[in-house]
Amino acid sequence: MCTYMSTHETRSDFEPVNERCTAAALRRTARLATAVYDEALRPLGMKLTQYSLLINIRDSDAVSVTELSDKMMMDRTTLTRNLAPLRKAGWVQVGDIDRRTRRITLSDEGQAMLERAIPIWKMAEMRVRELIGIEDALELRDRLDRASARLKGVSPSPGGRK
């Protein structure tokens, strides 16, 4: 990410450019914010990535792997890897509809875990907003939503389909 250097640039010429790399700044900020959520969810044995998957599965009602990967803008391989601990914990069930389609559903245990996690997530969400500043956090969310919509139209989809 942001490591391109022309043959005419030296390392010292490149470093200020890297400091302004949008992707690097987004990833750095995302890691810092994610740490707040992960710390809050830790007593449940859950991370933000797992919470996000559970919420999306619950809201999608028997979603296919492809549909969920598209919804979350995540490639299918990464999604499958991230689903593995949820299956092991008994929070989700993955069933084959046919040879090519697998459906993901929330188990009763997963629903119960999600009910415990939601109030904790809400507290972490408020903490992140407070740390960023309430107005700044809301503006950031709006800007990120617009950026996602714009990038989605020009970037190859995470699953390799356009």
Secondary structure, DSSP 8 states (H G I E B T S, - for coil): ------TT--HHHHHHHHHT-HHHHHHHHHHHHHHHHHHHHGGGT--HHHHHHHHHHHHHSSEEHHHHHHHTT--HHHHHHHHHHHHHHTSEEEEESSSS-EEEEE-HHHHHHHHHHHHHHHHHHHHHHHHH-HHHHHHHHHHHHHHHHHHHHHS--TTS--
